[in-house]
């Protein structure tokens, strides 16, 4: 009765004059743009239109220079200047060039109303919009207090006599709020065994949660198999990814014939509040990355086990 809602990424279209200006800029200043990540929304759109921001304050913001992937040495070849300073200078220079190139180009914006803007760029934002923010969740066609989307909750479904017929973990459907989920928890395309518990404000997607396992509040789990009885503390991010043979061998893990043909997976474990985009303050489980690497016995120098030569830190 309330009409239809469409979930879409924001979109923008660059006209031919804008494209032509950017192509010419790249051809005339290839060294200034190489390895520098600029933002379509900030660096393209803010200098456009008839009345752009005269202060251009965004050009000076370089706290996210981790996106600058290479370091420029000084004219003498010395690298005594702090690399983050060099990266900041490169980012400012790239922004100035882009701003000069697109200045005055027309900017047309079409609002889509009624609408709701949801930005998912960090782990806390993802948790906020999938398990916490009732205003956003209320717009979805499903109950948002303990939402199970395509999830088999053994505590609810087996008791209802469906246990023998379960064939697909990720089947379409909404099972509703089950006894395994805390207030605001969201479980998507997962299997939750008898006695397992998922804490409030957590998101569990494509996971197999073993019997009597416990996931704390505010966790974000993806593609994880949790053994029976395991306890995941509050605020933990876990994501399992497969390793190819070369990566597995490099990590000292036996694969293929040496492991009886078994495939190799690794699990990325972080704090959901870890900072991963800072130029100098990125953390792992709340600890600065360089310090965490030292604790693990890893070489954190450029070209070592953690960062390649010239890679953003």
PyMOL commands that set and color helices and strands:
alter all, ss='L'
color gray80, all
select helices_A, chain A and resi 16-28+30-33+40-44+57-60+65-67+83-102+123-132+134-137+154-157+163-165+245-250+257-259+289-295
alter helices_A, ss='H'
color red, helices_A
select strands_A, chain A and resi 147-149+152-153+186-188+191-192+197-198+203-205+208-209+214-215+220-222+225-226+231-232+236-242+265-271+283-284+287-288
alter strands_A, ss='S'
color yellow, strands_A
deselect
rebuild
show_as cartoon
